[in-house]
Structures are given as C-alpha cells and as structure tokens.
Amino acid sequence: MIRVFRGLKFFVWVRNAMKHGAVIFSVVLLTCVFQMAGADPVVFESGPKKVQLLELFTSEGCSSCPPAEASLSRLVNDSRLWREFVPVAFHVDYWDRLGWKDPFASVEWTKRQQTYAENWKSESVYTPAFVLDGREWRNANVPSANNDAPGVLKIAVRGDNIVAVNFEPANGTSGEFEIYLARLGFGIKVNVGGGENNGRNLRHDFVVLSLTREKMSSVTHSPSPSYGAARELRLPSPAESAGRPERTALAAWITKAGDIKAVQVTGGWLP
C-alpha cells in the first residue's frame, strides 16, 4: 500500500507540474530517447596489418575438448585480443551420436572443418582442432603478428543490427570478396547430461552463435584512385538454443570469393 501511495503522489506531482508549465522534464526525457535511438554505431576496424583468425572446432560430446576451450577462454584477458587476433569456437555435430546433442553444434560448422581437411589432403576430422589463418594449428598460443598488410576491414554496427562493411585492399586493386559475420557468446554455462562429458558443468567463450556469409560488391572510391569492396547487411539473431551469454561480441572476416582462408579480420565487444 505504501508503494502504491507513493506512486500516486509522484503521478499527481508530474500532472501538476505539467499544468504549471514544467515541461522541461518531458523535453529532456524525449531528448534522451531520441539520442539513444540515433546513437552512433559501434565501429570495429582492423588497421592495415594482418589480424589473425584463430578457430577452434570443438564439441560438448568430446571429453578432450574442455581443456582446449579453457585455453581459448584465457585469451579473453589477452591485451592483443581484437587488435592482433580474433578467436572463434565452432561446435561440430559429429559427436552428438555419443548420447548428448550439443546445443551449439551445426552441420555447417562440421562442413567448414571438412573443407579445411580437404585443403590439407586429410581424410578425417577431429576435435579439439585449432586452425590459424587457414592452416592446421596445434594449440591456442597465438604467435606475434607478422608484417603482412592486406588492407583495412571496417565494420559499423547500428542499433537496429544493420552492419555496414567496407574493405580497402592495400594493393589498391579491386577483386571479388566475401564477408563473414559471426556473433559470439561468452560465459555460457551448460550442465551436460550425456556423452563423454556426462555430469560436467562446462563454460564456453568465443562460441559461434550465428554466422552469416555474403558476397561483397566491388566499388571505386572517388576522387582517389583506390579500390575496395562494400556491403550492408543485417546481423543475424542467435538461435533459441544459444542460451544466455554473459557478454556477446562480433567477429568479422573477409575472404577472396570461393576461398575459406581469411584475408583480413576484425571484431570487438557488442553493447
């Protein structure tokens, strides 16, 4: 009753204040609302030097995977994160047959790993498996960035989940490119009820919750003679099975058309 009474008193105060011309409160409130609606986009930019893409293929049904995921989680606090490397964790589905269906697994992620295996002339895939810039890698230790400078990849995310993408190659020539956008989840906890990790409480970071892939259009920037590629697309929402992450981030990378190896990478935390 006390809370209701106080709420009524506040309502009466606002009504009386409005009658006496105290409209400043409402003007300020509306101004804040409009400012929030028109907030500046969140921008991620790679810089000209190569940013490395570290991929982990993993599964909740694999008993060897939790240590690998723990090593990936330690990169959350690495000062080089987003600037020199961007990690992503793809959950594959081929261990679901052991009795536990991984809620983050996708046949598409399995196909991605199989494509890498075909490139390496390998007859099989396995977990945990690290891939660094398109080549097989044995651990989560990311080497220092090299002197490669493929160009600048810039991503701008608006509040309505529209993403503007622009890539300017360093060599100044045009080309056909594809853009990948991955929404990542952090601090996701799962109590596994079957398979090799039955009864374990697992924590996931950098887990891919959704992935979109689109072709880029080549553009010429006038009046300068530089060339690049641009695209505007919508960031996909994660599936309902994605759980409730403590934080989310966006990883973005560009490839040459028809190739799986990343040319340039960027990413960062989403609000």
KAVENRA-V936820 format. One record per pair of residues at least 24 apart in sequence whose C-alpha atoms are under 7 Angstrom apart, sorted by the first residue. I is the first residue (numbers start at 0). J is the second residue. D is the distance in Angstrom with one decimal. If there is no record, write none. Layout:
# KAVENRA-V936820
i=[I;I]
j=[J;J]
d=[D;D]
This chain:
# KAVENRA-V936820
i=[40;40;40;40;41;41;41;42;42;42;43;43;43;43;43;43;44;44;44;44;44;45;45;45;45;45;45;46;47;47;47;47;48;48;48;48;48;49;49;49;49;50;50;50;50;50;50;51;51;51;51;51;51;52;52;52;52;52;52;53;53;53;53;53;53;53;53;54;54;54;54;54;54;55;55;55;55;55;55;55;56;56;56;56;56;56;56;56;57;57;57;57;57;57;57;58;58;58;58;59;59;60;60;60;60;60;60;60;60;61;61;61;62;62;63;64;64;67;68;70;71;72;81;81;81;83;85;85;85;86;87;87;87;88;88;88;89;89;97;98;98;99;99;99;102;102;103;103;132;132;133;149;149;152;152;152;160;160;161;161;161;161;162;162;162;162;163;163;163;164;164;164;165;165;165;166;166;166;167;167;167;168;171;171;172;173;173;173;174;175;175;175;175;176;176;176;176;176;176;177;177;177;177;177;177;177;177;178;178;178;178;178;178;178;179;179;179;179;179;179;179;180;180;180;180;180;180;180;181;181;181;181;181;181;181;182;182;182;182;182;182;182;182;183;183;183;183;183;184;184;184;184;184;185;185;185;185;186;186;186;187;187;187;187;208;208;208;209;209;209;211]
j=[155;156;157;158;155;156;157;154;155;156;153;154;155;265;266;267;151;152;153;154;265;82;151;152;153;264;265;151;148;149;150;151;146;147;148;149;150;147;148;149;263;82;83;84;263;264;265;83;84;85;131;132;264;84;85;86;131;132;264;84;85;86;87;129;130;131;132;86;87;88;129;130;131;87;88;89;127;128;129;130;88;89;90;91;126;127;128;129;88;89;90;91;126;127;128;90;91;94;101;101;196;94;95;97;99;101;194;195;196;94;195;196;195;196;127;126;127;127;203;139;139;204;265;266;267;144;250;265;266;205;205;206;207;205;206;207;206;207;194;193;194;192;193;194;240;241;208;241;260;261;260;262;263;263;264;265;233;234;231;232;233;234;231;232;233;234;230;231;232;229;230;231;228;229;230;227;228;229;226;227;228;227;225;226;226;217;226;227;217;215;217;255;256;214;215;253;254;255;256;212;213;214;215;253;254;255;256;212;213;214;215;252;253;254;210;211;212;213;251;252;253;210;211;212;249;250;251;252;207;209;210;211;249;250;251;207;208;209;210;247;248;249;250;207;208;247;248;249;208;244;246;247;248;244;245;246;247;244;245;246;242;243;244;245;237;238;241;235;236;237;235]
d=[5.8;5.2;4.5;6.8;5.5;5.0;6.5;5.6;4.3;6.3;5.8;5.1;6.5;6.4;5.8;6.4;7.0;5.8;4.4;6.3;6.0;6.8;5.7;5.4;6.5;6.4;5.0;5.1;5.2;6.4;4.6;4.8;6.7;5.8;4.1;6.5;6.8;5.5;5.3;6.2;6.0;6.7;4.8;5.2;6.1;5.3;6.8;6.2;4.4;6.2;7.0;5.9;6.6;5.8;5.1;6.0;5.8;5.3;6.5;7.0;6.1;4.5;6.3;7.0;5.8;4.6;6.6;5.8;5.0;5.8;5.6;5.0;6.4;6.3;4.6;6.0;6.8;5.6;4.6;6.4;6.0;4.9;5.8;6.5;6.0;5.7;5.1;6.4;6.9;6.2;4.9;6.1;5.4;5.0;6.9;5.1;5.8;6.9;6.7;5.6;6.9;5.5;6.3;6.8;6.0;6.8;5.2;5.6;6.1;6.7;5.8;6.8;5.3;5.5;6.7;6.7;5.2;6.5;7.0;6.2;6.0;5.6;6.3;5.5;5.9;6.2;6.9;6.8;6.7;6.5;5.1;6.1;6.4;5.5;4.6;5.8;6.4;5.7;5.0;5.4;4.7;6.7;4.7;4.9;5.7;6.8;6.8;6.3;6.3;6.2;4.9;6.8;6.6;6.5;6.8;6.8;5.7;5.3;7.0;5.7;4.5;6.1;5.6;5.3;5.7;6.4;6.0;4.4;6.6;5.5;5.1;6.0;5.8;4.4;6.6;5.5;5.2;6.3;6.4;4.3;6.5;6.0;5.1;5.4;5.6;6.3;5.3;5.8;6.5;6.8;6.7;6.1;5.4;6.2;5.3;6.6;5.6;4.5;4.7;6.8;5.6;4.4;5.3;5.6;5.3;6.2;5.5;5.6;5.4;6.3;6.5;5.9;4.5;6.6;6.9;5.6;4.5;6.7;5.5;5.3;6.2;5.6;5.3;6.6;6.9;5.9;4.6;6.9;6.2;5.6;4.4;6.6;5.8;5.1;6.3;5.9;5.5;5.4;6.6;7.0;6.0;4.9;6.5;4.8;5.6;5.4;5.0;5.9;6.4;5.3;6.1;4.7;6.7;5.3;5.7;5.1;6.0;5.6;5.1;6.9;6.8;6.4;4.9;6.7;5.2;6.9;6.1;6.5;6.9;5.3;7.0]
